[in-house]
Structures are given as C-alpha cells and as structure tokens.
Amino acid sequence: MAGSVASDDQKFCLTEVLDTFKLCLSENKEVYLEHYVAGWRGLVKFLNSLGSVFGFISKDAVNKIQVLVNYLNGENGSQYVTVQSMVKYELDNELVDLTKRGSHPESGCRTLLRLHRALRWLELFLERLRTSTEDSKTSVMCAESYNESLALYHPWVVRKAAGMAFCVLPGRPAFFEVMNVGPPEQVVAMLGEALPLISEVYQITEELYAQHLLLDLP
Ligand SMILES: CCCCCCCC/C=C\CCCCCCCC(=O)N[C@@H](COP(=O)(O)O)[C@H](O)/C=C/CCCCCCCCCCCCC
C-alpha cells in the first residue's frame, strides 16, 4: 500500500490535521497563520505518502508554506500572527503586488491566496469523500473538486499534469486506510467533524480577501 512507506514521524493522521484546524480560529474569529500552515504541513504529509507522482504538487505547497513560515519567523513576525494582521500590515506598507507581479512577487497575501484556493478544493473533495459509497472513485471525486476550484486559476499544462496525477490515486478503501483514522464509518464521522472547521476558516478568509479586493492577486 502506498502509505506503508512513510516513516512514523511522516505518517499522516487526519485527527492531527483536524486538531490544527481546530486551533486556527481565535475567539474573535481571526485565523492564526501558525496553525493554518501547520494544517497544510499535515496535508502535505498525506500527499507525500501517495507517491512521487504527486511530488510536483507537494513541492509547490511546501514552497508556499515555507514562504509564510519565513514571514512568521522573520523580523516582522508579530505582524503575521493572524491572516487579518498580515493583510493589514502588508497593505498598509505597500508590500503587495495588486495588479501585476512586481517588487513583491511573494507577498504573504498572494502566497496565502494560493493555499486558500486549495482549501476550497479540499473542502469540496472531503465533502465528496464523506458522502461517497464503497465503489466511488477517488480520482473522479478529486478531479471534479479540482475542476470546480483550483483549475479555474491554473494554465492548461498544470491542469493536464494534475489530471494525470489524479488517475493514479488509490481506490477509496486504500485511501481511507492512508487517512489512518480507523474503519470507514469512523473516517466518515471524522470528515463530518473536520468539514465545518475547514469551511469556517475558508469563509472567514474569503470574506477578508473580498473586503480588501485581494481575490485576484497576480
Ligand atoms: C484529509 C485527507 C484527504 C485529503 C488530503 C489532501 C492532501 C493535499 C495536500 C496538499 C494539496 C496541495 C495544495 C496545492 C497548492 C496549489 C497552489 C497553487 O495553485 N499553485 C499554483 C499557482 O502558484 P503560483 O505559480 O501562482 O505561485 C502552481 O502553479 C501549482 C503547481 C502545482 C499543481 C497544483 C495542482 C493542485 C491539485 C490539488 C489536488 C491535490 C491532489 C491530492 C490528492 C489527494
């Protein structure tokens, strides 16, 4: 099975990812960047356990996570505690390329936007997984979710490569096993718990970006 090659510290566990997404929201519904990137790190572990064909996707996600981690650990790290404070800081200090790529090609705002769009893919995919039946195909669920979300922002060549990678996704039983939660009923229950959290983080970020006209950052 694809997941068995992962060493223990690299082994994915959906429960851990769920825990990080639980920590993402502050009392006043701000999104903590530290936990947001930790959630993505957990998901990348899962992706890596599916094999090297997903390497180009994993690499892009890791690069983007690293950009945000560098901001968090950098001299202005206190401005990057929440997505809300990051947006305010970068906009107030003109650190975002708003219409075309220029002197800030890797702003926190545009980098997070790419992961934010991927979070929508995740939400759609997990909902399909949750409501799927034993004979549902993960490749089809993944492709449909991708076409409704991330694909809208990707050029043909990326869409093509992603489509080819989806074809080698393991079937639903093996996929559920890699999720490392337990029997299918437990996976479905866990997904039911995870989805509202992921949706809330997505919605809050979406509204913040819409309010500041940041949804189309180059
Ligand atoms: C809970 C268990 C089940 C779900 C586990 C899912 C694990 C997924 C982990 C990571 C997902 C990858 C996130 C990819 C972020 C892509 C960001 C992006 O759009 N990047 C493109 C644009 O970047 P810039 O050029 O503007 O800097 C970049 O061009 C992308 C390149 C790579 C291709 C991205 C394809 C994304 C497909 C997402 C589906 C992943 C398939 C996972 C299969 C389970």
The ligand as an SDF file (V2000), in Angstrom:
LIG
                    3D

 44 43  0  0  0  0  0  0  0  0999 V2000
   -7.7410   14.5560    4.6120 C   0  0  0  0  0  0  0  0  0  0  0  0
   -7.1760   13.6330    3.6570 C   0  0  0  0  0  0  0  0  0  0  0  0
   -7.5530   13.7880    2.2530 C   0  0  0  0  0  0  0  0  0  0  0  0
   -7.0680   14.9710    1.5760 C   0  0  0  0  0  0  0  0  0  0  0  0
   -5.6000   15.1350    1.5820 C   0  0  0  0  0  0  0  0  0  0  0  0
   -5.2060   16.1020    0.5840 C   0  0  0  0  0  0  0  0  0  0  0  0
   -3.7700   16.3930    0.6460 C   0  0  0  0  0  0  0  0  0  0  0  0
   -3.4750   17.5300   -0.2310 C   0  0  0  0  0  0  0  0  0  0  0  0
   -2.2420   18.2100    0.1550 C   0  0  0  0  0  0  0  0  0  0  0  0
   -1.8350   19.2460   -0.4740 C   0  0  0  0  0  0  0  0  0  0  0  0
   -2.6390   19.8270   -1.5810 C   0  0  0  0  0  0  0  0  0  0  0  0
   -1.8170   20.6020   -2.4740 C   0  0  0  0  0  0  0  0  0  0  0  0
   -2.1140   22.0500   -2.4790 C   0  0  0  0  0  0  0  0  0  0  0  0
   -1.6050   22.6140   -3.7360 C   0  0  0  0  0  0  0  0  0  0  0  0
   -1.4940   24.0830   -3.6640 C   0  0  0  0  0  0  0  0  0  0  0  0
   -1.5020   24.6280   -5.0310 C   0  0  0  0  0  0  0  0  0  0  0  0
   -1.3480   26.1020   -5.0340 C   0  0  0  0  0  0  0  0  0  0  0  0
   -1.3770   26.5730   -6.4740 C   0  0  0  0  0  0  0  0  0  0  0  0
   -2.4480   26.7670   -7.0040 O   0  0  0  0  0  0  0  0  0  0  0  0
   -0.2160   26.7440   -7.0830 N   0  0  0  0  0  0  0  0  0  0  0  0
   -0.1340   27.0820   -8.4890 C   0  0  0  0  0  0  0  0  0  0  0  0
   -0.0440   28.5700   -8.6710 C   0  0  0  0  0  0  0  0  0  0  0  0
    1.0680   29.0590   -7.9610 O   0  0  0  0  0  0  0  0  0  0  0  0
    1.8450   30.3630   -8.4730 P   0  0  0  0  0  0  0  0  0  0  0  0
    2.5190   29.9880   -9.7600 O   0  0  0  0  0  0  0  0  0  0  0  0
    0.8190   31.4130   -8.6790 O   0  0  0  0  0  0  0  0  0  0  0  0
    2.8310   30.6640   -7.3950 O   0  0  0  0  0  0  0  0  0  0  0  0
    1.0400   26.3540   -9.1050 C   0  0  0  0  0  0  0  0  0  0  0  0
    1.1470   26.6620  -10.4540 O   0  0  0  0  0  0  0  0  0  0  0  0
    0.7720   24.9130   -8.8840 C   0  0  0  0  0  0  0  0  0  0  0  0
    1.5080   23.9460   -9.2450 C   0  0  0  0  0  0  0  0  0  0  0  0
    1.2500   22.5260   -8.8310 C   0  0  0  0  0  0  0  0  0  0  0  0
   -0.0510   21.9150   -9.2530 C   0  0  0  0  0  0  0  0  0  0  0  0
   -1.1560   22.0800   -8.2790 C   0  0  0  0  0  0  0  0  0  0  0  0
   -2.2790   21.1200   -8.5340 C   0  0  0  0  0  0  0  0  0  0  0  0
   -3.1630   21.0890   -7.3320 C   0  0  0  0  0  0  0  0  0  0  0  0
   -4.0180   19.8840   -7.2730 C   0  0  0  0  0  0  0  0  0  0  0  0
   -4.6280   19.7900   -5.9010 C   0  0  0  0  0  0  0  0  0  0  0  0
   -5.0480   18.4230   -5.6240 C   0  0  0  0  0  0  0  0  0  0  0  0
   -4.0450   17.6060   -4.9050 C   0  0  0  0  0  0  0  0  0  0  0  0
   -4.3140   16.1450   -5.0670 C   0  0  0  0  0  0  0  0  0  0  0  0
   -4.2960   15.4210   -3.8040 C   0  0  0  0  0  0  0  0  0  0  0  0
   -4.7820   14.0650   -3.8980 C   0  0  0  0  0  0  0  0  0  0  0  0
   -5.4100   13.5570   -2.6740 C   0  0  0  0  0  0  0  0  0  0  0  0
  1  2  1  0
  2  3  1  0
  3  4  1  0
  4  5  1  0
  5  6  1  0
  6  7  1  0
  7  8  1  0
  8  9  1  0
  9 10  2  0
 10 11  1  0
 11 12  1  0
 12 13  1  0
 13 14  1  0
 14 15  1  0
 15 16  1  0
 16 17  1  0
 17 18  1  0
 18 19  2  0
 18 20  1  0
 20 21  1  0
 21 22  1  0
 21 28  1  0
 22 23  1  0
 23 24  1  0
 24 25  2  0
 24 26  1  0
 24 27  1  0
 28 29  1  0
 28 30  1  0
 30 31  2  0
 31 32  1  0
 32 33  1  0
 33 34  1  0
 34 35  1  0
 35 36  1  0
 36 37  1  0
 37 38  1  0
 38 39  1  0
 39 40  1  0
 40 41  1  0
 41 42  1  0
 42 43  1  0
 43 44  1  0
M  END
$$$$
